[in-house]
Amino acid sequence: MTEPEPLLSVRDLRTHFHTDAGVVKAVDGVSFDVMPGEVFGIVGESGSGKSITAMSILGLVPMPPGRIESGEILWKGTDLLSATDADLRRIRGKEISMIFQDPMTSLNPVYTIGQQIAEIVRVHNDVSKQEARDRAIEMLELVGIPRPEQRANDYPHQFSGGMRQRAMIAMAIACDPDLLIADEPTTALDVTIQAQILEVLQHASEETNSSIILITHDLGVVAGMADRVAVMYAGQIVETGAIDEIFYEPRMPYTWGLLESIPRLDQRRGGRRLQPISGSPPSMLRPPSGCRFHPRCPYSDGDRCVSDEPSLIELRFDRQARCHYALQPGWYSPGERLAVAEVEWDVLIVAATDRSAAPDVDLPDDLAAREQVPETLADALTASQKPGRRRSRKS
């Protein structure tokens, strides 16, 4: 059985901004594929280049000061970087749609919601005004807007934040696009509304059979939706993999930092404290030498990490990490090491309870109470070195 062709292929994309202060390398050598029917997540802090990557795909980067310096963006085999403005206008909204971060600034305040959705339908389809309005009402109903016939006559300021985001989704799917780019679709929404918007987005994708590029800074958002994830930092992709691989087998310290800073409901009371990533993202006017994460990385060796820029290492098929030590035996995230340590502790408990069950296990002299284990392990792991080579954490 032959593998399906990627719907979208981005190859070595470099988008820079030429300013009075110098050249800002916002996107610096990004490559990824999006397959038909796939939800592909792009995760990273603000300023990592996620949104500029999406805007480059649609040809929306302001020029000047922005400029796509090199690379390829292949849409169904056609390079969008060499497409004419007319071709891009035909593709935008019809084949590729984008849901922007802030619907209040993306929607026109002097036109009704129904008019704005109907306009997109008429631009890309040969239909009458009434047919376009009917389609707008149908889309509003699909995304869960109550009384869509009436609400289509309302203006953006008459919608709540969650309803405006639903209207943006309705606008994006009105022409049944093959690819939806959702740029921080849950920004500034409370948790319950976030869950509803993600559910609407997933339902809309299933109804229109669209692929999704889900851009967010929150790994929790992609956890329940994405099939594969790319983690971005300082204009580069630093790790890619299936969603389970990113969450359970991360191989890049930046990904470890993102995961360690997320509260977890399955942790025991009195367990590990959240570990924020120290420092701030670097200026892309003058990115750090070597690994761009090394100034903030607690595992940087201060030598190779500083002088040599790591490539995106192929760990296995469709699994990559940008770290010199990604293939080193014992290169495990703190969460993985904690899980292994807790399993080892459980073996000790069994051995202490019934020596016949584990006769070969050496018991320590001061076996602590089981309730004290999570905190003890957390303290020990925080101060521990990485297995496999000498390594110290920065204070």
C-alpha positions in Angstrom: 0.0 0.0 0.0 1.5 3.3 -1.1 1.9 6.2 1.4 -0.5 9.1 0.8 1.1 12.3 -0.5 1.4 15.2 2.0 -1.2 17.9 1.5 1.3 20.5 2.5 5.1 20.3 2.6 7.2 23.1 4.0 10.9 22.8 3.3 13.7 24.9 4.8 11.5 28.0 5.2 13.3 31.2 6.2 11.2 34.4 6.8 13.2 37.4 7.9 12.3 40.9 8.8 14.7 43.7 7.8 14.5 46.5 10.4 16.6 49.5 11.3 18.1 47.5 14.2 19.1 44.6 11.9 17.6 41.4 10.4 15.2 39.5 12.6 15.3 35.8 11.7 11.7 35.0 12.7 11.5 31.7 10.9 14.9 30.1 10.3 14.9 26.8 8.4 11.5 25.2 9.2 10.4 22.0 7.6 7.3 19.8 8.1 4.5 17.9 6.3 0.8 17.9 6.9 -1.0 14.8 5.7 -4.7 14.6 4.6 -7.1 14.5 7.5 -4.3 15.1 10.0 -4.3 17.5 13.0 -0.7 18.8 13.2 0.2 20.9 16.3 2.8 23.6 16.4 3.8 24.5 20.0 6.1 27.0 21.5 6.5 30.2 23.5 5.4 33.6 22.1 8.0 34.8 19.6 9.1 31.3 18.5 7.9 31.9 15.0 4.7 29.9 15.0 2.4 32.6 13.6 4.9 33.9 11.1 5.2 30.3 9.7 1.4 30.2 9.2 1.4 33.7 7.6 4.2 32.7 5.3 2.1 29.7 4.1 -0.7 32.0 3.1 1.4 34.8 1.7 0.3 37.3 4.4 3.7 38.4 5.7 3.9 42.2 5.4 6.6 43.0 2.7 8.5 45.2 3.6 9.8 44.7 6.3 9.2 41.0 6.0 10.7 38.8 3.3 10.7 35.1 2.6 14.4 34.5 1.9 14.3 30.9 0.8 12.5 27.6 1.0 9.5 25.8 -0.5 5.9 25.7 0.5 4.4 22.9 -1.6 0.6 22.8 -1.6 -0.7 19.7 -3.4 2.7 19.7 -5.3 2.6 23.4 -6.3 5.1 25.9 -4.7 3.1 28.7 -3.2 6.2 30.9 -3.1 6.2 31.1 -6.9 2.4 31.5 -7.2 0.9 34.7 -8.5 -1.3 37.0 -6.3 -4.3 35.8 -8.2 -3.5 32.2 -7.5 -3.0 32.9 -3.8 -6.3 34.8 -3.6 -8.0 31.8 -5.1 -6.4 29.4 -2.6 -6.9 31.6 0.5 -10.3 30.9 2.0 -11.2 28.3 -0.6 -8.5 25.6 -0.1 -6.6 26.9 2.9 -8.4 28.9 5.6 -7.0 30.6 8.7 -8.6 31.2 12.1 -6.7 34.2 13.6 -5.8 34.8 17.2 -8.1 37.8 18.0 -11.5 37.6 16.4 -12.4 41.2 17.5 -9.6 42.6 15.4 -10.1 40.1 12.5 -13.8 40.8 12.1 -15.0 44.0 10.4 -17.0 46.0 12.9 -19.3 47.7 10.3 -20.6 44.6 8.7 -22.8 41.9 10.2 -21.5 38.5 10.9 -23.7 37.0 8.3 -22.5 39.5 5.6 -18.9 38.7 6.3 -19.4 34.9 6.0 -21.6 35.3 2.9 -18.9 37.5 1.3 -16.4 34.7 1.4 -18.9 32.2 0.0 -19.7 34.6 -3.0 -16.0 35.3 -3.7 -15.1 31.7 -4.1 -18.4 30.3 -5.5 -20.8 31.3 -8.2 -23.9 31.7 -6.0 -26.6 34.3 -5.4 -26.8 36.6 -2.3 -29.6 34.5 -0.8 -27.7 31.2 -1.3 -24.6 32.8 0.3 -26.7 34.0 3.2 -28.2 30.5 3.6 -24.7 29.0 3.7 -23.7 31.6 6.4 -26.6 30.6 8.5 -25.9 26.9 8.0 -22.3 27.5 9.1 -23.3 29.4 12.2 -25.6 26.6 13.2 -22.8 24.0 12.6 -20.5 25.8 15.1 -23.2 26.0 17.7 -24.5 29.6 17.5 -28.1 29.6 18.9 -30.8 31.2 16.7 -28.4 31.5 13.7 -31.0 33.2 11.5 -31.2 36.1 13.9 -27.6 36.2 15.1 -26.4 36.4 11.4 -27.8 40.0 11.5 -25.7 40.9 14.6 -22.4 42.9 14.5 -19.2 41.5 16.1 -19.5 43.7 19.2 -22.9 42.0 19.9 -21.1 38.6 20.2 -19.2 37.4 23.3 -15.6 36.4 22.9 -16.4 32.7 22.6 -19.2 33.4 20.0 -16.9 35.6 18.0 -14.4 32.7 17.8 -17.2 30.4 16.7 -18.1 32.9 14.0 -14.4 32.9 12.9 -14.5 29.1 12.6 -17.8 29.3 10.6 -16.1 31.8 8.2 -13.1 29.6 7.8 -15.0 26.4 7.0 -17.7 28.1 4.8 -16.0 27.0 1.6 -15.0 23.5 2.8 -11.3 24.1 2.8 -8.8 21.2 2.7 -6.6 22.8 5.4 -7.5 24.9 8.4 -4.8 26.9 10.1 -6.0 27.7 13.7 -3.6 30.3 15.2 -4.1 30.3 19.0 -7.9 29.8 18.6 -8.4 29.7 22.4 -6.4 32.8 23.4 -8.1 35.0 26.1 -10.9 32.5 26.6 -11.7 30.9 29.9 -11.2 27.2 30.3 -14.7 26.0 29.7 -15.1 28.1 26.6 -11.7 26.8 25.4 -12.9 23.3 25.6 -16.1 24.2 23.6 -14.1 25.9 20.9 -11.7 23.0 20.5 -14.7 20.6 20.3 -16.3 22.9 17.7 -13.1 23.0 15.7 -12.7 19.2 15.7 -16.4 18.7 14.7 -16.0 21.3 11.9 -12.9 19.5 10.7 -14.7 16.1 10.7 -17.7 17.6 8.8 -15.6 19.2 6.1 -12.9 16.5 6.1 -10.2 19.1 6.6 -6.7 18.8 7.9 -5.7 21.2 10.8 -2.6 23.1 11.7 -3.2 23.9 15.4 -0.9 26.6 16.6 -0.6 27.2 20.4 1.7 27.8 23.3 -0.2 25.3 25.4 0.7 21.6 25.2 -2.5 20.8 27.0 -4.5 22.2 24.1 -2.9 19.8 21.5 -3.0 16.8 23.9 -6.5 15.8 23.1 -6.6 16.9 19.4 -3.2 16.6 17.6 -1.9 13.5 15.8 1.6 14.9 15.5 3.4 17.8 17.1 6.3 20.1 16.2 7.9 22.1 19.0 9.3 25.4 17.9 11.9 27.6 19.7 13.7 30.7 18.4 12.5 30.3 14.9 13.4 26.6 14.5 11.7 23.3 15.0 13.4 21.6 17.9 11.4 18.4 18.2 8.8 16.5 16.2 6.9 13.3 16.7 3.5 11.7 17.4 1.6 13.2 20.3 2.4 10.2 22.6 6.1 10.4 21.7 6.2 14.1 22.6 4.4 13.6 25.9 6.0 10.4 27.1 9.4 10.2 25.3 10.6 13.8 24.8 14.2 14.1 23.8 14.8 17.9 23.7 15.3 19.8 27.0 13.1 22.6 25.9 10.2 20.1 25.5 11.1 18.8 28.9 10.7 22.4 30.3 7.3 22.8 28.7 6.1 19.6 30.1 7.6 20.2 33.6 5.8 23.5 33.8 2.3 22.0 33.3 0.2 21.1 36.4 -0.8 17.5 36.5 -3.9 16.0 38.1 -2.4 12.5 38.4 0.5 13.6 40.6 0.4 12.5 44.3 -0.1 15.2 46.9 3.2 16.5 48.1 4.9 15.5 44.8 7.2 17.5 42.5 6.9 21.2 42.3 6.4 22.8 38.9 9.7 23.7 37.2 9.4 26.8 35.1 11.9 27.4 32.3 14.4 30.0 33.5 15.2 33.1 31.6 13.5 34.6 28.5 13.4 33.7 24.8 16.4 35.1 22.9 16.3 38.1 20.6 16.2 36.9 17.0 18.2 39.9 16.0 21.2 38.2 17.6 20.3 34.6 18.3 22.7 32.7 20.6 25.6 30.7 19.1 25.4 26.9 19.1 22.2 25.5 20.4 19.7 28.4 20.7 18.3 27.0 23.9 21.7 26.6 25.7 21.5 29.9 27.7 18.3 28.6 29.4 19.1 24.9 29.4 19.9 23.4 32.8 21.8 20.5 31.0 24.0 22.6 28.8 27.6 21.4 29.0 29.0 24.8 28.3 31.2 23.6 25.5 29.6 21.7 22.5 26.2 23.2 23.3 27.7 26.8 23.1 29.9 26.4 20.0 28.1 23.9 17.7 24.6 24.3 16.4 22.8 21.0 16.5 21.0 19.7 13.5 17.5 18.1 13.6 18.5 14.5 14.4 16.4 11.7 13.0 15.6 9.4 15.9 13.4 7.1 13.8 10.9 7.5 11.1 9.0 10.8 11.5 10.7 11.5 14.9 13.3 14.2 15.3 15.0 16.2 18.0 17.4 19.1 17.8 19.9 18.2 20.5 23.5 17.0 20.5 22.7 14.3 23.0 19.2 13.1 21.7 20.6 9.7 20.7 22.7 9.2 23.9 21.7 6.2 26.1 20.0 7.4 29.3 19.0 10.7 27.8 15.6 10.8 29.6 13.4 13.7 30.7 12.9 14.3 34.4 9.4 12.9 34.2 10.6 9.7 32.7 13.3 9.3 35.3 10.8 9.9 38.1 8.6 7.2 36.7 11.5 4.8 36.5 12.5 5.7 40.1 9.0 5.1 41.4 8.9 1.7 39.8 12.2 0.9 41.4 10.8 2.0 44.7 7.8 -0.2 44.3 10.2 -3.2 43.8 11.9 -2.2 47.1 8.6 -2.1 48.9 7.7 -5.6 47.6 11.1 -6.9 48.6 10.8 -5.4 52.1 7.3 -6.9 52.5 8.1 -10.4 51.2 11.7 -11.3 50.7 10.8 -14.5 48.9 9.2 -12.4 46.1 12.4 -10.5 45.4 15.3 -12.3 47.1 18.0 -10.6 44.9 17.0 -7.0 45.7 19.3 -5.2 48.1 17.4 -3.2 50.7 18.7 0.1 52.0 19.2 0.4 55.8 16.8 3.3 56.2 13.8 2.3 54.1 11.4 5.3 54.4 7.7 5.2 54.7 5.9 4.8 51.4 4.0 8.2 51.8 7.3 10.0 51.9 8.6 8.6 48.6 7.3 11.2 46.0 8.8 14.1 47.8 12.1 12.3 48.5 12.4 11.2 44.9 11.6 14.6 43.6 14.3 16.2 45.8 16.8 13.5 44.8 16.1 13.9 41.1 16.2 17.7 41.1 19.8 17.5 42.4 20.8 14.5 40.4 23.0 14.3 37.3 22.0 13.0 33.9 23.0 9.3 33.5 25.6 8.6 30.9 28.0 11.6 31.3 28.9 14.3 33.8 26.4 17.0 33.9 25.4 19.6 36.5 22.3 21.7 36.7 22.6 25.5 36.8 21.5 27.2 39.9 
